[in-house]
Amino acid sequence: GAIAERMKFSSVLLFVALWMFAVYFPLAHMVWGPGGFMNGLGNFEKSGIKAIDFAGGTVVHMSSGWSALILCLIVGKRSGFGAKSFAPHSMVLTAIGTGMLWVGWYGFNAGSALAADGIAANAFTTTTLAAAVAAFVWPVLEWILKGHPTVLGFCSGAVSGLVVITPAAGFVTPGSAVIMGLLAGAIPFFAVMYMKKWLGYDDALDTFGVHGVGGTLGAILTAVFASTEANPALADVIKKGLMGEHFKAIAFTIVLSVVATVVIAL
């Protein structure tokens, strides 16, 4: 998404095919493969890291978000970037797409419980709350700082909330999900609205601001809010301490994503 309008379709297909083997499959195997998915807890057991990831915050959002940033820096800016508007041509399609995405998100967040049980129900609830709160916070910040809220801001906030709650969905309580939604609506907002301008990169669909920044935020907040009240299987993991392990997982994911993207893109 970050390099929309700048790569040939054949190049995108080739890049994605190679990227899956270099980044996605190894991460997915480490977190969810044999020895990684233990007692319903996705963790980096294969790499010796004890971080937890319920539905793919590192595997999907961090990996793709950081890769997207590197790729758009390598490919360069779109012609006319900064001189003309690149606003979405149809907010109706944007809103419809966001709705489809939100509904589909329940499939892998709640579905990552691998059962129709209380963990799945909790994941469904925390996903809803985080997305709804972030979808409220983002346009409110637009209203305060830009003078008016937008439908695009609502949609961006919803996706940010979904991204941030993904690694934590089955590990945190609904109350914690609300707090995560507040942060999900605020921190990616500033990354998209201000950091992108400060650094000057052309991320066509704000992939890094929402998925890279949001995914990293979600990994950190998962370590902060993971609770045995939400998931009894966390008892042993929490005793050993999560924050240090999560920073290891974050560093590992960023390094793998960035290095692989540079090699494949060049």
Disulfide bonds with the S-S distance in Angstrom:
none
